Amino acid sequence: MAELVYPPVIGVARTMFRALDLRFDIQGTEHVPQRGGAVLVSNHIGYLDFVFCGLAARPAKRLVRFMAKESVFRHKVSGPLMRAMKHIPVDRSAGAGAYQHALDALRSGEIIGVFPEATISTSFTLKNFKSGAARLAQEAGVPLLPMALWGTQRLWTKGHKRDMRRSHLPVAIRVGEPMAVEREENAESVTERVRARVQDLLEAAQRAYPVRPKGPEDTWWVPAHLGGTAPTPAQAAAREAH
């Protein structure tokens, strides 16, 4: 079927990026398979991360179908768009349907995007990964495609207001080589392998990031272990528990 909605939405996003004068540093797009299924696995630090992950797949002329929480599909604006772009709703109380939907899409040659931390990391460090992405790749017989984002939290993230000013904000995106997975390998072991690869890519993006906080009031987006005032992983977990 013709893609009537996804390409125009990408065009709108690109127009927004130009209006904001975002400065992209994207490396590794050659690793995105030009055909066949794959499970794209990324860290999750901002509300617009799915847009930036999808952007990295465009040089390969691929459209990524993301798994997203079901409530997004109930929204009167985002819902029809998400469905028209063939993204996959995930009801956490009944996830089998979403899993099968994603599996069928992978077997038909689609790239499925997954944020295995399940929620935005407010510490801007990697949380533990859930094993669903690994299990999908194993069952579908497709590779995992690791990816890391940095800087996207400065645009819009949990607990902070959107900042859509024209501020020349840098966004770093790193795509790693596809990772083959064996059906016989333990899913938890696969999950740890892909998490370690995403961590490597994240650290590379952070090292290359050209901007540092402008002052004490601008340290919120930097992880505590890098000298910023973002909550530590333990603090973030405690807040989520309440």
C-alpha positions as CSV (number, residue, x, y, z in Angstrom):
1,M,0.0,0.0,0.0
2,A,1.1,3.5,-0.7
3,E,2.5,5.5,2.2
4,L,0.1,8.5,2.1
5,V,0.8,9.9,5.6
6,Y,4.4,9.0,6.8
7,P,6.3,10.9,4.1
8,P,4.4,14.2,4.5
9,V,4.9,13.9,8.3
10,I,8.6,13.5,7.8
11,G,8.5,16.6,5.6
12,V,6.8,18.6,8.3
13,A,9.4,17.4,10.8
14,R,12.3,18.4,8.6
15,T,10.7,21.8,8.2
16,M,10.5,22.1,11.9
17,F,14.1,21.1,12.3
18,R,15.1,23.8,9.8
19,A,13.0,26.4,11.6
20,L,14.7,25.5,14.9
21,D,18.1,25.5,13.1
22,L,19.0,22.2,14.8
23,R,22.6,21.2,14.2
24,F,22.7,17.4,13.4
25,D,25.7,15.2,13.9
26,I,24.6,11.8,12.5
27,Q,27.0,9.0,12.1
28,G,26.5,5.4,11.1
29,T,23.5,5.7,8.8
30,E,25.2,3.2,6.4
31,H,24.4,0.5,9.0
32,V,20.7,0.8,8.5
33,P,19.7,-2.2,6.3
34,Q,18.3,-1.1,2.9
35,R,15.9,-4.0,2.9
36,G,14.6,-6.7,5.2
37,G,13.5,-6.6,8.8
38,A,15.4,-5.3,11.8
39,V,14.7,-4.2,15.4
40,L,16.0,-0.7,16.0
41,V,17.0,-0.3,19.7
42,S,17.6,3.2,21.1
43,N,18.0,5.0,24.4
44,H,15.1,7.2,25.4
45,I,15.7,10.7,26.8
46,G,13.0,12.9,25.2
47,Y,9.5,12.9,23.8
48,L,10.7,13.4,20.2
49,D,13.2,10.6,20.2
50,F,11.1,8.5,17.7
51,V,11.4,11.3,15.2
52,F,15.1,11.5,15.4
53,C,15.5,7.7,15.2
54,G,13.4,7.7,12.1
55,L,15.5,10.5,10.7
56,A,18.6,8.3,10.9
57,A,16.9,5.7,8.7
58,R,16.0,8.0,5.9
59,P,19.3,7.8,4.0
60,A,18.5,4.1,3.6
61,K,15.0,5.1,2.4
62,R,13.5,3.2,5.3
63,L,10.4,4.0,7.4
64,V,10.5,2.8,11.0
65,R,7.4,1.5,12.7
66,F,7.6,2.3,16.4
67,M,6.1,0.5,19.3
68,A,4.5,3.1,21.5
69,K,2.2,3.1,24.5
70,E,-1.4,2.7,23.7
71,S,-2.5,6.1,25.2
72,V,-0.7,7.9,22.4
73,F,-3.1,6.3,20.0
74,R,-6.1,7.5,21.9
75,H,-5.1,11.2,21.5
76,K,-7.4,13.0,19.0
77,V,-4.4,14.4,17.1
78,S,-1.6,11.9,17.5
79,G,-3.8,8.8,17.4
80,P,-4.9,9.0,13.7
81,L,-1.4,10.0,12.6
82,M,0.2,7.1,14.5
83,R,-2.2,4.6,13.1
84,A,-1.8,6.0,9.5
85,M,2.0,5.7,9.9
86,K,1.5,2.0,10.9
87,H,3.1,2.4,14.3
88,I,2.2,-0.3,16.9
89,P,0.2,0.4,20.0
90,V,1.3,-1.3,23.2
91,D,-1.1,-2.0,26.0
92,R,1.1,-3.0,28.9
93,S,-1.6,-5.0,30.5
94,A,-2.1,-7.1,27.4
95,G,1.2,-7.0,25.4
96,A,0.8,-10.2,23.4
97,G,-1.2,-8.6,20.7
98,A,1.5,-5.8,20.1
99,Y,4.2,-8.4,20.2
100,Q,2.6,-10.5,17.5
101,H,1.9,-7.4,15.4
102,A,5.5,-6.4,15.6
103,L,6.6,-10.0,14.8
104,D,4.4,-10.1,11.7
105,A,5.8,-6.7,10.6
106,L,9.4,-7.9,11.0
107,R,8.7,-11.0,9.0
108,S,7.3,-8.9,6.2
109,G,10.5,-6.9,6.1
110,E,9.8,-3.9,8.2
111,I,12.1,-2.1,10.7
112,I,10.5,-2.0,14.1
113,G,11.6,0.7,16.5
114,V,11.8,-0.1,20.2
115,F,12.8,1.9,23.3
116,P,13.7,-1.1,25.6
117,E,13.9,1.2,28.7
118,A,10.1,1.5,28.3
119,T,10.0,5.0,29.6
120,I,12.1,8.2,29.3
121,S,15.2,8.1,31.5
122,T,15.1,11.3,33.6
123,S,18.7,10.6,34.7
124,F,19.7,10.6,31.0
125,T,21.6,7.4,31.6
126,L,20.7,4.0,30.4
127,K,18.1,2.2,32.5
128,N,17.8,-1.6,32.5
129,F,16.5,-2.9,29.1
130,K,13.5,-5.1,28.9
131,S,14.0,-8.2,26.8
132,G,11.2,-7.8,24.3
133,A,13.4,-6.4,21.5
134,A,15.8,-9.3,21.8
135,R,13.0,-11.8,21.7
136,L,11.5,-10.2,18.7
137,A,14.8,-10.3,16.8
138,Q,15.3,-13.9,17.7
139,E,11.9,-15.1,16.8
140,A,11.8,-13.1,13.5
141,G,15.3,-14.1,12.6
142,V,16.4,-10.4,12.1
143,P,19.3,-8.3,13.4
144,L,19.2,-5.8,16.2
145,L,20.2,-2.3,15.1
146,P,21.6,-0.3,18.1
147,M,21.3,3.5,18.2
148,A,22.0,6.3,20.6
149,L,20.6,9.8,20.8
150,W,22.1,12.8,22.7
151,G,20.8,16.4,23.0
152,T,17.2,15.5,22.3
153,Q,16.4,15.9,26.0
154,R,17.1,19.7,25.6
155,L,14.2,20.1,23.3
156,W,11.4,18.3,25.3
157,T,11.6,15.8,28.0
158,K,9.8,14.6,31.1
159,G,9.7,17.2,33.9
160,H,10.9,20.1,31.7
161,K,9.1,22.5,29.5
162,R,9.4,22.3,25.7
163,D,12.1,24.6,24.3
164,M,11.3,25.2,20.6
165,R,13.3,28.4,20.2
166,R,15.6,28.9,17.3
167,S,18.7,28.1,19.4
168,H,21.0,26.2,17.0
169,L,20.8,23.2,19.4
170,P,23.0,20.3,18.5
171,V,21.6,16.8,18.2
172,A,23.9,13.8,18.0
173,I,22.8,10.5,16.6
174,R,24.9,7.4,16.4
175,V,23.9,4.2,14.6
176,G,25.9,1.0,15.3
177,E,26.4,-2.1,13.1
178,P,23.6,-4.6,13.0
179,M,23.9,-7.3,15.6
180,A,23.1,-10.8,14.6
181,V,21.3,-12.9,17.2
182,E,21.0,-16.6,17.5
183,R,17.7,-18.3,18.5
184,E,19.5,-20.5,21.0
185,E,21.1,-17.6,22.9
186,N,19.4,-16.6,26.1
187,A,17.3,-13.5,25.5
188,E,18.6,-11.8,28.6
189,S,22.2,-12.3,27.3
190,V,21.2,-10.8,24.0
191,T,19.6,-7.9,25.9
192,E,22.8,-7.2,27.8
193,R,24.9,-7.3,24.6
194,V,22.7,-4.7,22.9
195,R,22.5,-2.6,26.0
196,A,26.3,-2.5,26.1
197,R,26.5,-1.5,22.5
198,V,24.0,1.3,23.0
199,Q,26.0,2.5,26.0
200,D,29.1,2.6,23.8
201,L,27.3,4.7,21.2
202,L,25.8,7.0,23.8
203,E,29.2,7.7,25.3
204,A,30.6,8.4,21.8
205,A,27.8,10.8,21.2
206,Q,28.4,12.5,24.5
207,R,32.1,12.9,23.9
208,A,31.5,14.5,20.5
209,Y,28.8,16.8,21.7
210,P,30.0,20.4,21.0
211,V,28.1,22.2,23.7
212,R,28.6,22.5,27.5
213,P,26.2,24.1,30.0
214,K,26.1,27.9,29.8
215,G,26.0,28.2,33.6
216,P,24.7,26.6,36.8
217,E,21.1,27.0,35.7
218,D,21.8,25.1,32.5
219,T,23.2,21.9,34.0
220,W,19.9,20.1,34.3
221,W,20.4,18.2,31.0
222,V,23.8,16.7,31.9
223,P,23.9,13.4,33.9
224,A,25.2,13.6,37.4
225,H,28.2,11.4,36.7
226,L,29.3,13.9,34.1
227,G,29.0,16.8,36.5
228,G,25.4,17.9,35.8
229,T,22.4,18.3,38.0
230,A,20.2,15.6,36.5
231,P,19.0,13.1,39.1
232,T,21.2,10.1,39.6
233,P,19.7,6.8,38.4
234,A,18.8,5.9,42.0
235,Q,17.1,9.3,42.5
236,A,15.2,8.9,39.3
237,A,14.1,5.4,40.2
238,A,12.9,6.6,43.6
239,R,10.8,9.4,42.0
240,E,9.2,7.0,39.5
241,A,8.3,4.7,42.4
242,H,6.1,7.3,44.0
